Amino acid sequence: MPDSAPAGGLDAFIAGLPKAELHVHHVGSASPRIVAELAARHPDSAVPADPAALADYFSFRDFAHFIDVYLSVVDLIRDAEDVRLLTFEVARDMARQNVRYAELTVTPYSSTRRGIPDRDFMAAIEDARKAAEAELGVTLRWCFDIPGEAGLASAEETLRLAVDLRPEGLVSFGLGGPEIGVPRPQFKPYFDRARAAGLHSVPHAGETTGPETIWDALRELGAERIGHGTSAVRDPRLLDHLAEHRIPLEVCPTSNIATRAVATLDEHPIRQMVEAGVLVTVNSDDPPMFGTDLNTEYAVAARLLELDHLGVAGLAKNAVEASFLDAPGKARLAAEIDAYAAAWH
């Protein structure tokens, strides 16, 4: 790390840096305090109600085990009050890290199929969104994503919820869950319809599978950003395509280690992505589940990329550029980042 940016100083810089986050999951952002509170309200759940026990519970053997644990936490969100509480508290945690804008990936199918009325769900997230902006200064937007493991029925329902009941904060349409055994092309009709309705395409791809999954996301789903994209570095032609067309990657370093998509942080391909000219953004994915937060992910990226404070500010501006924030909003947040960085010394 450059001498001009000692680790402690850089950590302080990151903590105060205005930031945007583009790849962070709604339920996956539930803090141990909130998860424990929900578990205590729903004692029939397998999730521990003791915050201290959650660290062991959130220790994943592999990606499949992570999905199992994630779904057990989803099962704690059983009514609109749970949804509203979770959403606002996630925004509160973001505000503490100086996150100004976030596109939160929401999986409404997981809640509506458990019996939460669809209109109540929409009202709960929208109420929390408006309160977060007014009370916390955090602007939230939604990405509604298909839980790939639930098949095409979940795609049809997610599309219905997105298009027919479209909440004001919705900007994009995604695809999450496991990639192995869940080929991207089958979801093309749903993405076509979502895009026709004016939603942006932001599927996960190439996290636990190879570059061909990313190509599928680009060609079949019209992806404008790629969630993770870890395996892109295995295909130089793909890296060139992403760089040439300015298609951002939503990189989540600690998540990739926790789910065993990458063996160690020092082997993470983020440097190769940046050196290839790809627009890289840094994100936390499911932060409490992975024992991280966005500030920590910026510190990890700074180490792996050997960045000083201006380099870290550049990463923050990448997220603004790659976001679906409107042009005046982008200009304001980019200017705030520049002013903060300029005043640091």
MARDOLUM-815882 format. One record per residue: x, y, z of N, C-alpha, C in turn. Coordinates in steps of 0.2 Angstrom, whole numbers, plus 5000, padded with zeros to 4 digits. Example, Ala and Ser with C-alpha at 12.3 -4.5 7.8 and 13.67 -1.06 7.14 Angstrom:
// MARDOLUM-815882
506649725039506249785039506649845039;506449895035506849955036506450005039;
//
This chain:
// MARDOLUM-815882
500449945000500050005000500450065000;500350114996500750174996500850205003;501450235003501650265010501250325012;500950355007500550415008499850395011;499650335011499050315014499150255018;499350265024499450215029498750175031;498750115033498150075033497650105038;497850135044497350165048497050225045;497550265042497250325039496750315033;496950255029496450245024495850215026;495850175032495250155035494750215037;495050265040494650315042494450355036;494750355031494550395024493950355022;494050285021493450245019492850255023;492950255030492350265034491950325033;492250375031491950445030491750455023;491950415018491850425011491150415009;490850455006490150445003490150394998;489650344998489750284994489050274991;489050234986488450204983488650124983;488050084984488150014983487649984979;487849934974487449914969487249834969;487649804974487549724974487449714982;486849714984486749704991486049674992;485949624995485349584996484949605002;484249615001483849635006483849595012;483649535012483649485018484349475020;484849465015485549455017485849505020;485549565021485849625025485549625032;485149585034484849585041485449575046;485549625050486049615055485949565060;486449535064486249485069485749515074;485749575076485249595080484549585078;484449605071483749605068483649525067;484049485065483949415064483749385070;484149405076483949375082483249395084;483149455083482449485085481849445081;481949435075481549395071481449325073;482049295074482049225077481649215083;481749265088481449265094480649265093;480449305088479749315086479449255083;479849215080479649155076480049095079;479949065085480349015088480348955085;479848945080479848875076480448875071;480848925070481348935065481948895068;482348875063483048845065483548895066;483448955065483949005065483949025073;484649025075484749045083484449115084;484149115090483949185093484449225097;485049185097485649215101486049245096;486249315096486649345091487349315091;487549295097488249265097488249195093;487749165093487749095090487649105082;487449165080487349175073488049165069;488649185072489249185068489349105066;489249065071489348995069488848975063;488248995064487648975060487849005053;488149065052488349095046489049065044;489249005045489848975043489648925037;489848945031489648905025490148855023;489848795022490248735019490448755011;489948775008489948785001489348834999;489348844992488748894990488048864991;488048794990487348764992487148774999;487648765003487448775011487248845012;487648895009487448965010486748975008;486548945002485848955000485348925005;485448865008485048835013484948885019;485548915021485548955027485149025025;485349045019484949105017484249105017;483949045015483249035014482949025021;483348995026483048995033482949065036;483349105034483249175036482749215033;482649195026482049225022481449205026;481449145029480849115032480649155038;481049195041480949235046480549295045;480449315038480149375036479349355034;478949355039478249325038477649375037;477749435039477249485038477549555036;477049595034477249665032477649705037;477549695043477849725048478649705049;478749635048479449605047479749645041;479449645036479749675030479949745031;479549785034479649855035480249865040;480249825045480749835050481449815047;481449765043482049735040482349795036;481949825031482149865026482349935029;482049955034482250025037482950005041;482949955044483549945048484149925044;484049895038484649895033484849965031;484350005030484550075028484950115033;484750095040485150125045485850105046;485950035044486650015044487050045038;486750055033487050095027487250165029;486750195032486850265034487550275039;487550225043488150225048488850225044;488750195038489350185033489450245028;489050295029489050345024488850325017;488450275016488150255010487550305008;487650335003487150385001486550354996;486750304993486350274988486450204987;485850164987485950094986485450064982;485550014978485149974974485049904978;484549894981484449844986484149784982;484449724982484149674978483549634983;482949644980482449614984482149554980;481949504984481649444981480949434983;480449474980479749474983479449404983;479649364978479349294978479449254984;480049264987480149224993479649244999;479449304999478949335004478249315002;478049334996477349324994477149254994;477549204992477449134992477349104999;477649145004477549125011476949155014;476549195010475849215012475849295014;476349325013476349405013475949425007;475349465008475049485002475449534998;475449524992475949564987475849644988;475249664989475249744990475449764996;475349725001475649735008476449735008;476649695004477449685004477649755000;477349774995477549834991477549894996;476949894999476849955004477349955009;477549905012478049895017478749925015;478949895009479649925007479649995004;479050015002479050085000479050135006;478650115011478650155017479350165020;479650105020480350105023480850145019;480750145012481150185007481050255009;480450275009480350345010480550375017;480450335022480750345029481450355029;481850305025482550305025482850365022;482550395017482750455013482650515018;482050515021481850575025482250575031;482350515035482650515041483350505042;483650465037484350445037484750475031;484450505026484850525020485050475016;484750415016484950355011484450355006;484650355000484150344994484150274992;483650234993483550164991483250154984;483450114980483050094974483050014974;482649984971482549914971482749874965;483049814965483049774960482649714962;482149694958481749634960482149574956;482349524960482649464957482349404957;482449364952482149294952482549244956;482249214961482749164964482749094960;483349094956483449044951483248974953;483348954959483248884962482548874962;482048924962481348914962481048904955;481448904950481248894943480748944940;480448924934480148974930479549004933;479248964938478648994941478849054945;479349054948479649114952479749164947;480049154941480149204936479549234934;478949194933478349224931478049274936;478049244942477849284948478249354949;478849344949479249404950479149454945;479049434938478949484933478249514934;477749474936477049504938477149554943;477449544948477549584954477949654952;478449644947478849694945478449744940;478049714936477749754930477049774932;476649724935475949744937475849784943;476349774948476249814954476849854955;477149874950477849914950477849964956;478249954961478350014966478750064963;478650124966479050184963479750174963;480050144968480750134969481150084964;480750044960481049994957481350014950;481949994949482350014944482649954939;482649894942483049844938482749774940;482949724936482649654936483249614936;483249564941483849524942483749444942;484249414943484249334944484749314949;484549284954485049264959484949194961;485249164966485249094968485849064965;485848994965486348954962486348954955;486948954952487048954945487148884942;487448844946487548774943486848734943;486648714937486048684936485448724934;485648794934485148844933485348884927;485248864921485548894915485148964914;485549014912485249084911484749084905;484849054900484449064894483749054895;483549004900482848994901482449054903;482849104906482449164909482349224904;482649204897482549264892481849294892;481349254891480649284890480549334896;480749324902480549364907480949424907;481549424906482049484905481749524899;481549494894481349534888480749574890;480249544894479649584896479849634901;480349614906480549664911480849724907;481249714902481649764899481149804895;480649774892480149814888479749854892;479649844899479349884904479749944906;480449944904480849994906481349984912;481349914914481849894919482449874916;483049894920483649874918483849804920;484249774916484449694917485149694921;485049654927485649654931485749574934;485749524930485849464933486449444936;486449394941487049364943487349324938;487949314937488249274932489049264933;489249204932489949184932490249194939;489849174944490149174951490449104953;490049054952490248984953490248944947;490148974941490148944934490648984930;490748964924491248994920491049054916;491449074912491349134908490749124903;490549064901489949054897489349074900;489249074906488649094910488649174909;489149204909489149284908488949294901;489249264896489049274889488349264888;488049214892487349194891486949254894;487149284900486849344903486849404898;487349414895487449464890486949454884;487049404881486749384875485949374875;485849334881485149314881484649354886;485049384891484649424896484749504895;485149514890485249594889485649624895;486049594899486349614905486649684904;486549734908486849794908487449804913;487349764919487849754923487849674925;488449654927488449584929488649574937;488149534940488249524947488849474948;489349494951489949454953490449444946;490249404942490749404936491449374937;491449334943492149314945492549284940;492249234936492549194931492749234924;492549294924492649334918493449334916;493849334921494549334919494849274916;494449224915494649164912494549164904;494249224902494049234895494349304893;494949304890495149374888494649414883;494349374879493849404874493249434878;493049404883492549424887492749494891;493349484894493549544897493649604892;493849594886493849644881493149674880;492749634879492049654878491749694884;491849674890491549704895491849774896;492549784894492849844895492649894889;492649864883492449904877491749934878;491249894880490549914881490449944888;490949954892490849984898490249944903;490249884902489849844906490149824913;489849854918490149854925490049784928;490549764932490549704936490449724943;489949694947489749704954490249654958;490749674960491249634963491149634971;491149574974491049564981491549514984;492149544986492749494987492549454993;492349474999492249435005491749375003;491249395000490649344998490949294994;491449304989491649254985492149204989;492449224994492849184999492349145003;491849175006491349145010490949085007;490849095001490449044997490848994993;491549004994492048964991492048964983;491849024981491849034974492649054972;492949084977493649094976494049074982;494649044982494949004987495149054993;495549104991495849154996495749224993;495749274997495749344995496349364990;496949334992497549354988497449324981;496949274980496849244973496249274970;495949324973495349354970495549394963;495149384958495349414952495249484951;495049524956494849594955495449634951;496049614953496649654950496649644942;496549584940496549564933495949604930;495349604933494849644930494949714929;495249744934495449814933495949824928;496449784928497049794923496749784916;496249744915495949734909495549794906;495449844911495049904909494249894911;494049844914493349834916493149884921;492549914921492249954926492049914932;492449914937492349874943492049914949;491549884952491249914958491349864964;491349894970491449854976490849854980;490649794982489949784985490049734991;489549724995489549685001489149625000;488649614996488249564994487749545000;487949505005487549485011487949495017;488049565019488649575023488649545030;488049545034488149515041488249435040;487949405035488049335034488849315033;489149365030489849355028490349385033;490049415038490549455043490849515040;490549545036490849605033490349665032;490549715029490149775028490449815022;490149865019490449895013491149925015;491249955020491849985022492449935022;492249875025492749825025492949805018;492449795013492549775006492949835003;492849895004493349945001494049935004;494149925010494749915013495149855009;494749795009495049735005495249754998;494749784994494949804988495549854987;495649904992496149944992496849904993;496849854997497449814998497549774992;497049744989497249704983497449744977;497149804977497349844971497849894972;498149894979498649944981498450014979;497850034982497650104981497750144987;497850214985497950264990497150294991;497150344994496450374996496150394989;496550424984496250444978495950384974;496350334974496150274971495450244974;495450244980494850224983494250264982;494350334981493850374979493650364972;494050344968493950324961493450264961;493650214965493150154966492450174967;492450224972491750244974491350284968;491750314964491450354958491250304953;491650244953491450194948490750164950;490550164956489850134958489350184956;489550254957489050304955488950304947;489450294943489450294936488950234934;489050174937488750114936488050104938;487850154942487150154945486650174941;486050164943485450184939485150244942;485550284946485350344948485250394942;484850444943484750494937485350534937;485450574931486050614930486150664935;485650704937485850754942486050724949;485750664950485950624956486650604956;486850574950487550554949488050614950;487850664947488350724947488450744954;487850754958487950774965488350724969;488250664969488650614973489350614970;489450614964490150614962490550674964;490150734964490450794967490650794974;490150754978490250754985490850704986;490950654983491550614983492150654982;492150694976492750734975492950784980;492450814983492550864988492850834994;492550774996492850735002493550715001;493750694995494450664994494850724994;494650784991495050844990495250874997;494750865001494850895008495250845013;495450785011495750745015496350765018;496850795014497450815016497450885018;
//
